[in-house]
Amino acid sequence: MNRQIAIIGSSGGNLYNLGGKDPRKLLDEILMQLESAGLSCGALQFIAAQVSMDAAKDTSPAALYSWNISQGEPVVIAEGTLQQVNQAAERLDREIAEQIELGEIDGIIVMSADPEGSNRHAIEAAAKFRLPVTGTGGTSMAIIQTKGAHVIAASGTTGTTNRTRAVTFVTSLSKHWRLTYRPVIGNAAANLHGASGSSSPWRRINIRGIMMASLPGFIGMALILAVSKIPGLSPLTEVFDLLIKALPVIVAVIAAKQVSELDEVSIVAGIVAGVLSVEGGIIGGIIGGIGAGIIVHYIFRQCVEWRFPATTVNIVAGGISGLIAGLLVYFLIAPIALSAGQGIRFLIETLVSWSPAIAGLIAGLLIWPAIIGGVYHAAILPIVLLEMETTSNSFLGAVDMVGLVMVSAGITLANIIAPRDKGEAAVAAPGFAINMGFGTFVEAAYPFMFSNKLVFAGAIASAGLGGMLVGLFGVRGTAYVPSFIGPITSNNTFGFLISMAASMLCSFLITFFVNKLSGYRDAKNTVSM
């Protein structure tokens, strides 16, 4: 039997700041969890104001959401002032009460409802027929209970999120009917369109994804270091030192959120774990964050199974999980993690010190095959961030800028000035602008490299040249910043500038002459025909 659930309520006062201001996302979370339990939405009445109900007036703009049975999704059926929407909501309230009278509704989910106003008839009908009611909103739930409704679970709104509320609602209903229910932890929209989220947090551990998402923090640190070199701004070096200490917290938060996918709850757990993992560096932060994400997933589910109020679920899951993971790193893992990071940096410095020019040449020659083969993001980028952890710049980061970004810029520039056909110039221009302006999108060179072996070979040779100069000048730098800022963030502004210019000029000249040669051959073949 597919039980039908009525969802009633409003964007609320406190709820407005905890997900109520985005009604579609709030409702999607509930619908996803209902589907996982084999339940369906049979009716919907949700008043969404554009301000918190604590400050709303009759003239405040609002919208009324109802359930479209044919489309199987929420739809807006009325818009206008809050007074007008409330009038429409009262009519819909009577319709839902009639559905309950006819036995078409089996259970009620309530959020910041008005049991003495726009939800009066539905609540009275639910009480009359002893339908199970679950919901949030301290005041409204208390009034609903006084009306004799069969409330199986009630909680305040404070500290909850869209996801934790939805899971709590559906868990309560599932236990009441003894249904098998496994909470879906993942993207609500994706799951509603048929993509299932991974049920195990272990499968969501992705070091590459954690590093990529954390990159802005490292770049911000590099920019602060560059600015601190400007006369009069030397006090910013203290900000730089503070940011270095914050890096483990950044990676821990990203790791916890990606692994658990519990939004604000996992963010809190990640922060707590990250603060306690600072002494372990970014490796310690990653371990602490992953641990927090895994633990918060299981503690959250267990608290829901024990029918803790939604607010308590968030407090226990977020706080306790972060403490457990963070304390494990603080007392046991931090020294090992710190030594591992130092060991990787020492190994790179040792290899480079043997012959800086040869090390740079090899790194430059291999960096294009590495990014094309998927090795760059999996191995090189994490090493770059480990190097940046203490100095904000990196040997491999400098090779990235000269070997990938500047080479791609040179290839695209040549195809703007001397394209093989007019269409290629239009393709190349955005890529050149992004590479020079943002220090990324090296893939813009792919169409030209893959269509001509000489251009491909020229890209590798140019990267090798740039890498060799990076080693020769002892440059440490980073990509992912505008090209004109790259030299400023490095330890050797002049050396980095020469290395960047050389690799870009080399790739430009090779591509330019290859294009000219191809054009000459095409013209010759046309004449001979």
HUNORJO-V226512 format. One record per pair of residues at least 4 apart in sequence whose ideal C-beta (glycine too) atoms are under 6 Angstrom apart, sorted by the first residue. I is the first residue (numbers start at 1). GAP is how many residues later the second one is. D is the distance in whole Angstrom. If there is no record, write none. Layout:
# HUNORJO-V226512
<<I GAP D> <I GAP D>>
This chain:
# HUNORJO-V226512
<<2 38 5> <3 36 5> <3 103 4> <4 36 6> <4 38 3> <4 101 5> <4 102 5> <5 34 5> <5 36 6> <5 102 5> <5 104 6> <6 36 6> <6 37 4> <6 90 5> <6 99 5> <6 102 5> <7 37 5> <7 102 5> <8 37 5> <8 102 6> <8 105 6> <8 111 5> <8 114 6> <9 101 5> <9 102 4> <9 103 5> <9 104 4> <10 37 4> <10 102 5> <11 5 5> <11 9 4> <11 37 5> <11 38 5> <12 4 5> <12 8 5> <12 41 5> <12 100 3> <13 39 5> <13 40 5> <13 41 4> <14 143 5> <15 5 4> <15 97 5> <15 142 5> <16 4 4> <16 5 5> <16 36 4> <18 142 6> <19 7 5> <19 143 4> <23 4 6> <23 23 6> <23 25 4> <23 42 6> <26 136 5> <27 47 5> <28 160 4> <28 161 6> <28 164 6> <29 133 4> <29 134 5> <29 137 4> <29 159 5> <30 136 4> <32 152 6> <32 156 5> <32 159 5> <32 160 6> <33 133 4> <33 134 6> <33 137 4> <34 5 4> <34 136 6> <36 148 5> <37 133 5> <37 137 5> <37 142 6> <37 144 4> <41 26 6> <42 63 5> <43 24 6> <43 53 5> <43 56 6> <44 21 6> <44 22 5> <44 23 4> <44 30 6> <45 44 6> <45 47 5> <45 51 6> <46 19 4> <47 17 6> <47 38 6> <47 42 5> <48 15 5> <49 7 5> <49 11 6> <49 13 4> <49 33 6> <50 11 5> <51 4 5> <51 5 5> <51 9 5> <56 4 4> <56 26 6> <58 24 6> <58 25 4> <59 22 5> <60 22 5> <62 20 4> <62 23 4> <63 13 5> <63 16 5> <64 13 6> <64 14 4> <64 21 5> <64 24 5> <64 25 5> <65 9 5> <65 11 6> <66 11 5> <66 26 6> <68 5 6> <68 7 4> <78 7 5> <78 10 4> <80 4 4> <80 5 6> <86 32 5> <89 29 4> <90 28 5> <93 25 6> <93 26 6> <93 28 5> <93 29 5> <94 27 5> <96 26 4> <97 24 4> <97 25 5> <97 28 4> <99 5 4> <99 6 5> <100 5 5> <100 25 4> <101 24 6> <107 24 6> <107 25 5> <107 66 5> <108 18 5> <108 23 6> <108 25 4> <109 26 6> <109 60 5> <110 25 3> <111 24 6> <111 25 6> <112 25 4> <113 6 4> <113 27 5> <114 4 5> <114 5 5> <115 4 5> <115 8 5> <115 25 6> <115 28 5> <115 29 5> <116 4 6> <119 4 5> <123 21 6> <123 24 6> <126 5 4> <126 7 6> <126 23 5> <127 20 5> <127 21 4> <127 22 4> <130 20 5> <132 18 6> <132 20 5> <132 44 5> <133 16 5> <133 18 5> <134 18 5> <134 19 4> <134 35 5> <134 38 4> <135 6 6> <136 19 5> <136 21 5> <136 29 6> <136 174 6> <137 4 6> <137 20 6> <138 18 4> <141 13 4> <144 5 5> <145 6 5> <152 20 5> <152 24 5> <153 19 4> <155 154 4> <155 155 4> <155 156 6> <156 155 5> <158 153 5> <159 152 4> <159 155 4> <159 156 6> <160 4 5> <160 5 5> <160 150 4> <160 151 6> <160 154 6> <161 102 5> <161 103 5> <163 100 6> <164 146 6> <164 149 6> <164 150 6> <165 145 5> <167 4 6> <167 16 5> <167 137 6> <168 136 6> <168 142 4> <170 4 6> <171 133 5> <174 5 4> <174 7 4> <184 7 6> <184 13 6> <185 12 6> <185 76 5> <186 5 6> <186 11 2> <186 75 6> <190 5 4> <191 6 6> <198 5 4> <198 6 6> <201 58 5> <201 59 6> <201 92 6> <201 93 5> <201 96 4> <204 55 5> <205 54 6> <205 85 6> <208 169 5> <208 170 5> <209 49 6> <210 44 5> <210 45 5> <211 170 6> <211 171 5> <211 174 6> <213 41 5> <214 36 5> <214 37 5> <214 40 5> <217 33 4> <218 167 6> <218 170 5> <219 261 5> <221 22 4> <221 171 5> <222 170 4> <222 256 5> <222 267 5> <224 12 6> <224 15 5> <224 16 5> <225 15 5> <225 167 4> <226 262 4> <226 263 4> <227 6 6> <227 9 6> <228 5 6> <228 6 6> <228 8 4> <228 9 5> <245 33 6> <247 35 5> <248 26 5> <248 29 5> <248 30 5> <248 34 6> <248 36 6> <248 37 3> <249 25 3> <249 26 6> <251 31 5> <251 34 4> <251 35 5> <252 18 5> <252 21 5> <252 22 3> <252 25 6> <252 33 4> <252 36 5> <252 37 3> <253 14 6> <253 17 4> <253 18 6> <253 21 6> <255 31 5> <255 34 3> <255 35 5> <256 10 5> <256 13 5> <256 14 3> <256 33 4> <256 36 4> <256 37 4> <257 9 5> <257 10 6> <259 31 6> <259 34 3> <259 35 6> <260 6 4> <260 33 4> <260 36 5> <260 37 5> <262 4 4> <265 49 5> <265 52 5> <265 53 4> <266 27 6> <266 30 5> <268 50 4> <269 23 4> <269 27 4> <269 49 5> <269 52 4> <269 53 4> <270 4 6> <270 19 5> <270 22 5> <272 50 3> <272 51 6> <272 54 6> <273 4 6> <273 15 4> <273 16 6> <273 19 4> <273 49 5> <273 52 4> <273 53 4> <274 11 5> <276 50 3> <276 54 5> <277 7 4> <277 8 5> <277 11 3> <277 49 6> <277 52 4> <279 55 4> <280 4 2> <280 49 5> <280 53 6> <280 54 4> <280 57 4> <280 58 5> <281 57 5> <281 60 4> <281 108 6> <282 107 5> <283 54 4> <283 57 5> <283 58 5> <284 45 5> <284 50 5> <284 53 4> <287 42 6> <287 46 6> <288 37 5> <288 38 5> <288 41 4> <291 34 3> <292 4 6> <292 29 5> <292 30 5> <292 33 4> <295 4 6> <295 26 4> <295 29 5> <295 30 6> <296 4 6> <296 21 5> <296 25 4> <299 18 5> <299 22 5> <300 17 4> <303 5 4> <303 10 4> <303 13 5> <303 14 6> <304 9 6> <308 4 4> <308 5 5> <312 4 6> <313 4 6> <314 4 6> <315 4 6> <316 4 5> <317 4 6> <322 4 6> <323 4 6> <326 4 6> <328 4 6> <329 4 4> <329 5 5> <330 4 6> <333 4 5> <341 45 5> <344 42 5> <345 42 6> <351 8 6> <352 4 5> <352 7 5> <352 43 6> <355 4 6> <356 115 4> <357 111 5> <357 114 5> <357 115 5> <359 112 5> <360 107 4> <360 108 5> <360 110 5> <360 111 3> <361 103 5> <361 106 6> <361 107 4> <363 36 5> <363 104 5> <364 35 6> <364 39 4> <364 99 4> <364 100 4> <364 102 6> <364 103 2> <365 95 6> <365 99 4> <366 4 6> <367 32 6> <367 36 4> <367 37 6> <367 96 6> <368 91 6> <368 92 5> <368 95 6> <369 4 6> <370 5 4> <370 6 5> <370 10 6> <371 5 4> <375 4 5> <376 4 5> <377 4 5> <380 16 6> <383 13 6> <384 10 5> <384 12 5> <384 13 5> <387 7 4> <388 4 5> <388 6 5> <393 83 4> <393 84 5> <393 85 5> <393 97 6> <394 82 6> <395 81 6> <397 80 6> <397 81 4> <398 72 5> <398 77 5> <398 78 6> <398 79 4> <399 4 5> <399 68 5> <399 71 6> <400 4 5> <400 79 4> <401 4 5> <401 76 6> <401 78 4> <401 85 5> <402 4 5> <402 64 3> <402 68 6> <402 97 5> <402 98 5> <402 101 5> <403 60 3> <403 63 5> <403 64 5> <404 38 4> <405 30 5> <405 34 5> <405 37 6> <405 74 5> <406 94 5> <406 97 5> <406 98 4> <407 52 5> <407 55 5> <407 56 5> <407 96 5> <407 100 4> <408 27 5> <408 34 4> <408 36 6> <408 37 4> <409 23 6> <409 26 4> <409 27 6> <409 95 5> <410 94 4> <410 97 3> <410 98 4> <411 34 4> <411 37 5> <411 96 5> <411 100 5> <412 16 4> <412 19 4> <412 20 4> <412 32 5> <413 19 5> <413 95 5> <414 4 6> <414 94 5> <414 97 4> <414 98 4> <415 4 5> <415 9 5> <415 13 4> <415 33 6> <416 9 5> <416 12 5> <416 13 6> <418 94 5> <418 97 5> <418 98 6> <419 5 4> <419 6 4> <420 4 6> <420 95 5> <420 98 5> <424 4 6> <428 4 6> <431 10 6> <431 13 2> <433 4 6> <434 4 5> <434 7 4> <435 6 6> <436 47 5> <437 45 6> <439 40 5> <439 41 5> <439 42 5> <439 43 6> <440 40 6> <445 4 5> <446 4 6> <448 7 5> <449 6 5> <449 7 4> <449 10 5> <454 60 5> <455 56 5> <455 59 5> <458 4 6> <458 49 6> <458 52 3> <459 48 6> <462 41 5> <462 44 4> <462 45 4> <465 37 6> <465 38 6> <465 41 5> <466 33 5> <466 37 3> <469 30 4> <469 33 6> <470 5 4> <470 29 5> <473 19 5> <473 22 3> <475 15 6> <475 17 5> <475 20 5> <475 21 5> <476 15 5> <477 9 6> <477 13 4> <477 19 5> <478 11 6> <481 4 5> <481 5 6> <487 6 4> <487 9 4> <487 10 5> <490 6 4> <492 4 6> <501 4 6> <508 4 6>>
